[in-house]
Amino acid sequence: MRPSIKPRRRRLRIALWSLVTVLALTAGLGGVVVWQNCYAMDERRVTIRQGGHTLHGVLTTPRDGRARHGLVVYIHGDGPVDATHEDGYKPMWEANARAGYASLSWHKPGVAGAPGDWLGQSMADRADEAAAAIAWARARPDIDGRRIGLWGASQAGWVLPKVAAKTPVSFVVAVSPAINWLRQGRYHLLAQLRADGASRSRVDAEVAESDATRRLLRRHATFQEYVRARGGDADGMTAARWGFISRNHRADATEDLRALRGVPVLLVLAGHDLNVDTADTERVYRKVLAGHGALTVERYPDAAHSLVKRSIERSGTRTTLTALFAPRALFADGFLDGQRRFLRSPGR
């Protein structure tokens, strides 16, 4: 007797409808990702050749029909950062565009095919390249050279005032900026150990190791001496990174901040910052800038160092999913609106 073909047809229909459902869901989710990662601004790749510098960057402009716009120049924190910070800057650039501002950022030297090596730079070198980018921007007919300001995070705290000392800027947005390299390093070490629930013996051992490294830096030790002092274990340190640290470990923004007197400054601080001692940063900014201009301090209690919500940053999976499906929601509540309000303030 021939077996009935009806069950087979039924199974085939179920399989086909299951496939259709999966494809529809995939297409729908893909559409959400595309929609959420489209921003209300125009974006173009630019090459900056100015003052001996060649920088590969991104310039975004508002879609408001105006011929000229103010500009926010982005100064990166530590690490091999590309122009968009892996698209992490784009929600901020959109906020700038809604306030009528263009945004300019570039790959660090050696990143994404850009010439040079960022690990070979001093903070002064970074300020020089930013000043060159500003000079390039001022020569553009679509940029209002009287309304160019800076945005910088973390390590940029040592760069922002140096830029302002070289070329006039209209404002500064300083996000989680550091003041003193060595103080920041010790704060970060202890904060991370506390977050890890480290034992007293581990804290003592790591502080002793940090002190030994500081002694090596003070006497300008080579990378080979550093490795020998550690018993042959570089522990992830490279010669290039050691050179970068050796070149910059004496950085301190306190005196340089005087260049920002009279410049509107928005100081943005996170409530859960394991990298920067925000209390020390605020104290120094207020001491140096109080009475010399408009210092605005905004704190975001639910934010980590990057101003991403702490609850999101603590989970790699949640960070990835939020970046895909709701990138503007990565940041602490009110952060993007706060920057937009600052840019729209009178005089900007």
ChimeraX attribute file (.defattr): number of C-alpha atoms within 10 A of each C-alpha:
attribute: neighborCount
match mode: 1-to-1
recipient: residues
	/A:1	3
	/A:2	4
	/A:3	7
	/A:4	8
	/A:5	8
	/A:6	9
	/A:7	10
	/A:8	11
	/A:9	11
	/A:10	11
	/A:11	11
	/A:12	12
	/A:13	12
	/A:14	12
	/A:15	12
	/A:16	12
	/A:17	12
	/A:18	12
	/A:19	12
	/A:20	12
	/A:21	12
	/A:22	12
	/A:23	12
	/A:24	12
	/A:25	12
	/A:26	12
	/A:27	12
	/A:28	12
	/A:29	14
	/A:30	14
	/A:31	13
	/A:32	15
	/A:33	18
	/A:34	12
	/A:35	12
	/A:36	15
	/A:37	18
	/A:38	12
	/A:39	14
	/A:40	18
	/A:41	20
	/A:42	13
	/A:43	17
	/A:44	10
	/A:45	13
	/A:46	14
	/A:47	15
	/A:48	20
	/A:49	13
	/A:50	16
	/A:51	13
	/A:52	10
	/A:53	15
	/A:54	17
	/A:55	24
	/A:56	22
	/A:57	20
	/A:58	19
	/A:59	21
	/A:60	23
	/A:61	27
	/A:62	23
	/A:63	13
	/A:64	12
	/A:65	6
	/A:66	10
	/A:67	9
	/A:68	17
	/A:69	23
	/A:70	24
	/A:71	29
	/A:72	29
	/A:73	25
	/A:74	23
	/A:75	27
	/A:76	25
	/A:77	21
	/A:78	13
	/A:79	11
	/A:80	16
	/A:81	18
	/A:82	22
	/A:83	24
	/A:84	18
	/A:85	15
	/A:86	9
	/A:87	13
	/A:88	15
	/A:89	16
	/A:90	22
	/A:91	20
	/A:92	19
	/A:93	29
	/A:94	25
	/A:95	25
	/A:96	28
	/A:97	27
	/A:98	19
	/A:99	20
	/A:100	20
	/A:101	29
	/A:102	29
	/A:103	28
	/A:104	27
	/A:105	27
	/A:106	28
	/A:107	22
	/A:108	27
	/A:109	22
	/A:110	16
	/A:111	18
	/A:112	14
	/A:113	11
	/A:114	18
	/A:115	15
	/A:116	15
	/A:117	13
	/A:118	22
	/A:119	20
	/A:120	15
	/A:121	16
	/A:122	19
	/A:123	19
	/A:124	15
	/A:125	14
	/A:126	22
	/A:127	24
	/A:128	20
	/A:129	21
	/A:130	27
	/A:131	23
	/A:132	23
	/A:133	24
	/A:134	25
	/A:135	16
	/A:136	15
	/A:137	21
	/A:138	17
	/A:139	11
	/A:140	11
	/A:141	11
	/A:142	16
	/A:143	19
	/A:144	18
	/A:145	21
	/A:146	14
	/A:147	18
	/A:148	24
	/A:149	27
	/A:150	24
	/A:151	23
	/A:152	22
	/A:153	24
	/A:154	21
	/A:155	23
	/A:156	25
	/A:157	28
	/A:158	28
	/A:159	28
	/A:160	31
	/A:161	23
	/A:162	25
	/A:163	26
	/A:164	25
	/A:165	16
	/A:166	14
	/A:167	14
	/A:168	18
	/A:169	24
	/A:170	21
	/A:171	24
	/A:172	24
	/A:173	24
	/A:174	22
	/A:175	23
	/A:176	29
	/A:177	28
	/A:178	28
	/A:179	28
	/A:180	21
	/A:181	19
	/A:182	15
	/A:183	15
	/A:184	18
	/A:185	17
	/A:186	17
	/A:187	16
	/A:188	17
	/A:189	17
	/A:190	17
	/A:191	17
	/A:192	15
	/A:193	17
	/A:194	13
	/A:195	9
	/A:196	9
	/A:197	11
	/A:198	13
	/A:199	11
	/A:200	9
	/A:201	9
	/A:202	12
	/A:203	16
	/A:204	12
	/A:205	12
	/A:206	14
	/A:207	15
	/A:208	12
	/A:209	12
	/A:210	15
	/A:211	13
	/A:212	14
	/A:213	15
	/A:214	16
	/A:215	11
	/A:216	17
	/A:217	18
	/A:218	11
	/A:219	9
	/A:220	13
	/A:221	16
	/A:222	15
	/A:223	19
	/A:224	13
	/A:225	13
	/A:226	20
	/A:227	16
	/A:228	12
	/A:229	14
	/A:230	14
	/A:231	9
	/A:232	11
	/A:233	11
	/A:234	15
	/A:235	8
	/A:236	6
	/A:237	12
	/A:238	12
	/A:239	15
	/A:240	14
	/A:241	15
	/A:242	18
	/A:243	18
	/A:244	17
	/A:245	17
	/A:246	20
	/A:247	17
	/A:248	17
	/A:249	16
	/A:250	13
	/A:251	20
	/A:252	17
	/A:253	22
	/A:254	17
	/A:255	11
	/A:256	19
	/A:257	22
	/A:258	18
	/A:259	18
	/A:260	27
	/A:261	18
	/A:262	16
	/A:263	20
	/A:264	22
	/A:265	24
	/A:266	21
	/A:267	20
	/A:268	22
	/A:269	27
	/A:270	25
	/A:271	16
	/A:272	19
	/A:273	21
	/A:274	20
	/A:275	22
	/A:276	27
	/A:277	24
	/A:278	23
	/A:279	9
	/A:280	15
	/A:281	22
	/A:282	18
	/A:283	10
	/A:284	17
	/A:285	20
	/A:286	16
	/A:287	11
	/A:288	17
	/A:289	20
	/A:290	13
	/A:291	11
	/A:292	14
	/A:293	13
	/A:294	16
	/A:295	20
	/A:296	13
	/A:297	14
	/A:298	16
	/A:299	16
	/A:300	19
	/A:301	16
	/A:302	17
	/A:303	24
	/A:304	24
	/A:305	22
	/A:306	21
	/A:307	26
	/A:308	22
	/A:309	23
	/A:310	21
	/A:311	14
	/A:312	20
	/A:313	19
	/A:314	12
	/A:315	11
	/A:316	10
	/A:317	11
	/A:318	14
	/A:319	18
	/A:320	15
	/A:321	15
	/A:322	16
	/A:323	18
	/A:324	17
	/A:325	18
	/A:326	16
	/A:327	20
	/A:328	23
	/A:329	15
	/A:330	24
	/A:331	23
	/A:332	22
	/A:333	17
	/A:334	11
	/A:335	19
	/A:336	18
	/A:337	14
	/A:338	15
	/A:339	20
	/A:340	21
	/A:341	13
	/A:342	18
	/A:343	25
	/A:344	15
	/A:345	10
	/A:346	7
	/A:347	9
	/A:348	15
